[in-house]
Amino acid sequence: MTNRITEELSRLAFECHDNCVLCGYKFQEGDTSHLGYGTDDEPLYVCEECSKKLKETAVRFYFIPRAYTVPKKESKLWRYTDFAKYVSMLSTKGLYFARADCFQDSFEGAKGLKKNKSKWNDYYLHFFREAIKNPPDSYECTLSDEEVEKQAERLLGEFEFGGEIEKKSTFINCWHESEYESEAMWRLYSSFLENAIAVRTSYHSLYQALGCNPSIDIGRVNYINFQKRYASADHAFWYKRMSFEHEKEVRALFINRDCPDKGKIVPCDLSILIEEVFVSPSAPLWFTQLVNDVNEKYGVNKKVSPSELIQEPFF
């Protein structure tokens, strides 16, 4: 293996994560997947059988399914925000990713409920004990039971500390997935309803606008009952409580352990990202013109529409 990973190869593996690009085989957990290059140096992400067609193997690894599901390319995504944040997005030409520990939801990155922590600890203490007692072939465990227990407890402590570190190194940008406007989202995610904006995009447009960056994961949040189960040990930021299910959240997420800030602006091609802009159903008539003027100032040639919620019924 050469470990030669080009940006193109990395992007291919990200986009085709679940399938071999040559035969279409759907990977199962534990399968070996291969990254490398074909006879014309084209990047390839292939299964065990198709790996014979690689001229160069860059790396191989055991396949692990994503912790999230990826929306369809055309899935509509909405970001409800206030006017000031919208202007900030235009002026910076970027999307703001908030650090996970700055979210109002105290369960961001949580593994489970505190009352169930003892069961979690017991499970991982057993896991660490077995791993220490049964090292790989050619290695031998010479530790006493007392030393094994001490090492297992140390690993558990480091595991828990890592969870706290992750909250300060995970950055998230949130969207609502729906074919239609949401009256509830207008109220929940705009600080002043008369001054609110909704940007509509699609999954594929969001991915492209962020530069098709394989280091930024984009997917649906899993909503689970924390009374009955735990979040993933390694991917807790893709899990939220059932009480948030109405959000239908799709989030973009990346890890940066070197950024001390509470948020980070990621460059974004707004001409790709913004498909249409909607103004709040409570906005005064002049507000639509104001949004158009601001768009013109920043070179954003996109349609600004009134909310569909203001349409009148008949009886």
Stockholm file with secondary structure:
# STOCKHOLM 1.0

chainA/1-315         MTNRITEELSRLAFECHDNCVLCGYKFQEGDTSHLGYGTDDEPLYVCEECSKKLKETAVRFYFIPRAYTVPKKESKLWRYTDFAKYVSMLSTKGLYFARADCFQDSFEGAKGLKKNKSKWNDYYLHFFREAIKNPPDSYECTLSDEEVEKQAERLLGEFEFGGEIEKKSTFINCWHESEYESEAMWRLYSSFLENAIAVRTSYHSLYQALGCNPSIDIGRVNYINFQKRYASADHAFWYKRMSFEHEKEVRALFINRDCPDKGKIVPCDLSILIEEVFVSPSAPLWFTQLVNDVNEKYGVNKKVSPSELIQEPFF
#=GR chainA/1-315 SS CCCCCCHHHHHHHHHTTTBCTTTCCBCCTTCEEEEEECTTSCEEEECTTGGGGCSEEEEEEECCCCSSCCCCTTCEEEEEEEHHHHHHHHHHTEEEEEEGGGSSCTTTTCCSCGGGHHHHHHHHHHHHHHHHHSCCTTCCCCCCHHHHHHHHHHHHHHHHHHHHHHHTTEEEEEEEECSSCCHHHHHHSCSSGGGEEEEEEEHHHHHHHTTSCTTSEEEECEEECTTTCCCCSSCGGGEEEGGGGGGCEEEEEEECTTCCSSEEEEECCHHHHCSEEEECTTCCHHHHHHHHHHHHHTTCCCCEEECGGGCCCCC
#=GC SS_cons         CCCCCCHHHHHHHHHTTTBCTTTCCBCCTTCEEEEEECTTSCEEEECTTGGGGCSEEEEEEECCCCSSCCCCTTCEEEEEEEHHHHHHHHHHTEEEEEEGGGSSCTTTTCCSCGGGHHHHHHHHHHHHHHHHHSCCTTCCCCCCHHHHHHHHHHHHHHHHHHHHHHHTTEEEEEEEECSSCCHHHHHHSCSSGGGEEEEEEEHHHHHHHTTSCTTSEEEECEEECTTTCCCCSSCGGGEEEGGGGGGCEEEEEEECTTCCSSEEEEECCHHHHCSEEEECTTCCHHHHHHHHHHHHHTTCCCCEEECGGGCCCCC
//
